[in-house]
């Protein structure tokens, strides 16, 4: 059954649609209700359809909506048309519904409510201009609902929510969603929000997913508030605005943030995390009075969280401010080559926090340990990574090197620091006379490069014992002069190591154990320097500690290293 209203009319009772009915309000026609909803379908009236090309008004009686369907249904509001209710513009419950709006839908409690889910497509305007409630929702979607917005969704009034997605479902926004002067622009539980447009008054999610695309903007007092194990991916702009405690992103325990865009809060924290994790990609910027503030969830005893930075984390106060702080819970800071911190990085209140220097295709540099980077007792370097410690090391750090990693100390290292080696490490020391740390677990395959001391034939290295019992590694010139002395704890597997000294670049390399020699390598013997392949049993080879020792065996063997 279908019907068309082709002349303007005022009614005191609604236009009632039976199951399966279709109603059209023609262009230029106004349907006004003075005592109820203007168009109504009851609890057993499913599959109803309304096409509005004119104006539908039900603004007289408190609680009335422009359109109220109690068993699902479909509403289409054309360009230039409008639906206005005292409560909601369109209200559909009982079963899933659909609303397609190119015109204007307005109410004073809410705009569109699909309480049993369904789909909303909006290219027009859905608004609550003068709210009669402090807890209303401009767009309300039940479980599994979806919204595609290319138009305007706007709320006013205290604590009005612009878009509410109950559980599951999808919001795609390339238009404008605003709840100016209120708390929440979008609230979703376990659903997904893809934003290509603009959202004001922030986004709140629990276990949902937020994707803020390049060019998109989210702003609010807490621009993004993740209250559970939700996830945020930002390639656009997230701005904490509107108050002294405005925050860019707040992350509860288990939440994750991936940032390749801009997150900013001028007066407070760019990002707060409480047992969550952040990955800030190259090109990503996080800034605030404190760039990132990390603390453990209240009364949990859990870690503060994990932060991976390949981009920029900055304090708006500059180098005098705090870029990142771990407070009230230990955390892990993973730094990629090229990362930048503007301001102090502190773990003074979380003394078991660690810095990890990550491996990448390029080498990295970190400076001001103990001055800018404060309170991190352990600095670990990933397998295969290459890093330079650019400034003086002023703290009491333990540097733990992953296998095949390279670490360069370009400046002095104060006492209290330790370097723990793994196989295949290269440690470069630029100021041997200013290195007061301890070398620990140095094994065959590791290399110590004293970059500022040029190798001279006849140089050697040996262990000695200082007056306090500390073993010392001495680099000794051919004339017996000690060129450098470094505190050295031999590995338990080789408590009495021997060393080989050789040129490396412009410096002097020290390795442990007898080296392997390539064909053609010249070996000094009592009968002169000869090629290694020409050695014979009985030849006396000049050794590191002075004198000569006879060759006991010459031959070859095969070692399976598969």
Number of C-alpha atoms within 10 A of each C-alpha: 10 13 12 13 16 15 13 15 11 14 15 13 15 22 17 17 23 17 18 14 18 19 20 17 23 19 16 13 18 23 25 25 26 17 16 26 35 28 24 22 26 16 13 13 19 23 19 23 24 22 17 28 22 25 25 28 26 32 25 17 15 15 15 25 35 32 28 26 31 19 21 28 28 21 23 20 25 20 15 16 24 25 29 29 32 25 30 33 33 26 28 29 20 18 19 22 29 21 24 19 26 21 23 24 29 29 30 28 29 34 35 28 26 29 22 20 27 25 22 26 18 24 21 24 22 31 31 32 17 13 22 18 15 14 13 26 32 31 27 25 31 22 20 18 25 24 24 18 24 20 21 19 28 27 33 23 22 17 19 26 31 34 30 22 29 20 20 21 23 23 24 18 23 19 20 19 29 26 29 22 16 21 22 29 31 25 22 26 22 21 24 23 25 18 26 21 22 20 29 26 28 33 26 24 25 21 20 25 23 24 19 25 19 16 13 22 23 28 27 31 24 30 31 28 25 30 18 19 18 26 23 23 18 24 22 22 22 29 27 30 23 17 14 12 15 23 32 34 30 23 28 21 23 18 24 25 23 18 26 23 24 22 29 29 33 23 20 25 31 35 29 24 29 26 26 29 23 23 19 25 19 18 15 22 23 29 30 31 24 29 34 28 23 28 23 24 19 12 6 11 12 17 24 28 27 23 22 21 26 22 24 21 28 28 28 24 18 15 14 12 18 26 31 31 24 29 20 21 24 25 29 20 22 21 24 25 22 17 21 19 25 21 23 23 27 23 27 18 15 21 19 16 24 22 21 19 25 22 20 14 9 11 16 21 19 19 17 16 22 19 16 19 23 18 23 26 20 19 19 20 24 20 18 17 24 25 23 18 20 17 18 19 25 18 20 19 24 19 21 19 27 21 18 18 23 23 23 19 23 20 19 21 27 17 17 14 20 22 21 17 24 21 17 20 26 23 26 22 24 19 17 22 13 16 22 17 21 20 23 18 19 25 21 19 15 22 24 20 25 25 23 15 19 15 20 14 11 14 21 24 23 17 20 15 13 10 7 6 8 13 18 20 21 20 24 18 17 13 8 11 11 14 15 19 19 19 22 22 19 19 15 10 9 14 10 10 17 16 20 18 23 18 18 16 11 13 18 22 23 21 22 19 14 11 11 7 12 10 10 11 12 16 16 15 17 14 9 11 13 15 14 16 15 12 17 14 11 12 16 19 19 17 14 16 11 10 10 15 14 15 13 10 10 12 7 6 4 5 6 4 4 3
